[in-house]
Structure formats: C-alpha cells, structure tokens
Amino acid sequence: MSLEVTVAVPFKQQGTTRLGEGEFVVALSLDRSWFSPDQAKRLIDVAAGRGLLAREEGDVVAQFDPPSVSVPEEYEPDQSILREQSAFERILDALVAAGCDKQEAVAAVNERQRRLEISVEAAAALYARERDVDVGDAVQSAKATFKR
C-alpha cells in the first residue's frame, strides 16, 4: 500500500509515531521533494480519512506501526495517492494485501454485483467478508451504497 509507505517515511525518519504537522509537511515536501507543502497537507487529510493518521493538538499521530512498514530503497510515491480512494478501491487493496489475486477478486466482485444487483462496493465488502479480510472503515462506505 503506497499510501501507508509514504506516510510512514516521516515517522521512520524521526523514530517516532507523533510529529508536528509542520514537521510532517517539511519531511515530505522539503526533505524528500515528493510533494509541495499544500500536497503534503492534502496527504494528511487523505491518510486521516483512511485511518492511518489522527490529528491531536496540532500533531499528526500514526495509527499504525511505522517501524513495521518496509520502504523500498528507491521508493517515490505516485501523485495519485493524493486523491481519495473509493470504498471499492480500499477493499480491493485490502484483499490484495491479504494475498488474494487482484483479477480473481475483481471478477468475483463483478459476478456478485451482477447476480445480487447491488453496488460494486457492497459486492466487494461481501467478498472480503467471505474471505475473513478486514477492510476497516471501508465497509461503512460500502453499506451506505447498498441498494434495497
């Protein structure tokens, strides 16, 4: 998951799980030159929306274990991580991270969507549940799309 890798870098650099928002922004914009300061702030919003970060008293706090995240030596994030992912994309990422084949998962989700006449998000949530894959808060977004 490139979002988690990107967000882990500033924490790993400082050996902590809590950074001032400014420190976090500087680490990604000036130290790494990955993003502009505004983009780095946007990344905080995206990561907070995914449950990777929390904001507390002007700080950003990792809601995961940054030392456990492996950062490839030549890693550089793609700008696409700055956009919000749909519930389907988050569920699919969780499935792939749990070892499911992406093409097989998409095919199975599409089949459930067609057969049950439900949204792709709801079908993906059902597929993940059948495989005991934790999809976090994405399931709430999927529930909101469920057609009756």
C-alpha positions in Angstrom: 0.0 0.0 0.0 1.8 3.1 -1.2 -0.2 5.5 1.0 1.0 3.7 4.1 4.6 3.6 2.9 4.5 7.3 2.1 3.0 8.2 5.4 5.4 6.0 7.3 8.6 7.7 5.9 8.5 10.9 8.1 7.8 8.9 11.2 10.6 6.4 10.4 13.0 9.3 9.7 12.4 10.7 13.2 12.0 7.4 15.0 8.6 8.4 16.4 4.9 7.9 16.0 4.0 11.5 16.6 5.1 14.6 14.6 4.1 18.2 14.5 2.0 18.8 11.3 4.7 21.2 10.1 7.4 18.6 10.6 5.4 16.1 8.7 4.9 18.5 5.8 8.6 19.5 5.7 9.7 15.9 5.7 7.6 15.1 2.6 8.0 18.5 0.8 11.4 19.8 1.6 13.4 16.8 2.8 12.1 14.4 0.2 10.8 16.8 -2.5 7.9 14.4 -3.1 5.1 16.9 -2.7 4.5 20.7 -2.4 3.6 21.8 1.1 -0.1 22.0 0.1 0.0 18.5 -1.4 1.7 17.2 1.8 -1.2 18.7 3.8 -3.6 17.1 1.5 -1.8 13.8 2.1 -2.5 14.2 5.8 -6.2 14.6 5.0 -6.3 11.5 2.8 -4.3 9.4 5.3 -6.6 10.6 8.2 -9.6 9.6 6.1 -8.1 6.1 5.7 -7.4 5.8 9.4 -3.6 5.9 9.1 -3.2 9.2 10.9 -5.0 11.1 13.6 -4.8 14.8 14.4 -4.2 15.6 18.0 -3.3 19.1 19.3 -1.5 20.2 16.1 0.3 16.9 15.7 -0.2 14.0 13.4 -0.1 10.7 15.1 0.4 7.4 13.3 -2.4 4.9 13.8 -0.2 2.1 12.6 3.3 0.9 13.4 5.7 2.9 11.2 8.7 0.7 12.0 7.0 -2.3 10.6 6.5 -0.7 7.2 9.1 -1.6 4.6 10.2 1.3 2.4 11.9 0.2 -0.8 15.3 2.0 -1.3 14.3 3.9 -4.4 10.6 4.4 -3.4 8.9 7.5 -4.6 5.1 7.9 -4.3 2.8 8.5 -7.2 0.8 11.7 -7.2 -2.4 9.6 -7.4 -2.2 8.8 -3.7 -3.4 12.4 -3.0 -6.9 11.6 -4.2 -9.4 9.8 -2.0 -9.9 6.2 -2.8 -13.4 4.8 -3.2 -14.6 2.1 -0.8 -14.2 -0.4 -3.6 -10.5 0.6 -4.2 -9.8 0.4 -0.4 -11.5 -3.0 -0.2 -9.6 -4.3 -3.2 -6.3 -3.1 -1.7 -7.1 -4.9 1.5 -7.9 -8.1 -0.5 -4.7 -7.9 -2.4 -2.7 -7.2 0.7 -4.3 -10.3 2.3 -3.0 -12.4 -0.6 -6.0 -12.5 -2.9 -5.3 -12.3 -6.7 -6.5 -9.0 -7.9 -8.0 -10.2 -11.2 -9.8 -13.1 -9.5 -11.1 -10.7 -6.8 -12.4 -8.2 -9.3 -14.1 -11.0 -11.4 -15.7 -12.4 -8.2 -16.9 -9.0 -7.1 -18.3 -8.2 -10.5 -20.2 -11.6 -10.6 -21.7 -10.9 -7.1 -22.7 -7.3 -8.2 -24.5 -8.6 -11.2 -26.1 -11.6 -9.6 -27.2 -9.8 -6.4 -28.0 -6.5 -8.2 -26.0 -4.5 -5.6 -23.3 -1.8 -5.8 -19.7 -2.8 -6.5 -18.8 -1.5 -3.1 -21.3 -3.8 -1.4 -20.3 -6.8 -3.5 -16.6 -6.2 -2.6 -17.5 -5.9 1.1 -19.3 -9.3 0.9 -16.4 -10.9 -1.0 -14.0 -9.6 1.6 -16.1 -10.9 4.5 -16.4 -14.3 2.9 -12.6 -14.4 3.0 -12.3 -13.0 6.5 -10.4 -10.0 5.2 -10.6 -6.9 7.5 -11.4 -3.9 5.3 -11.6 -1.4 8.2 -13.9 1.6 7.7 -14.4 0.9 4.0 -17.2 -1.4 5.0 -19.2 1.6 6.3 -18.9 3.3 3.0 -19.9 0.2 1.2 -23.0 -0.2 3.5 -24.1 3.3 2.5 -24.2 2.2 -1.2 -26.3 -0.9 -0.5 -29.4 -0.9 -2.7 -32.6 -2.4 -1.3 
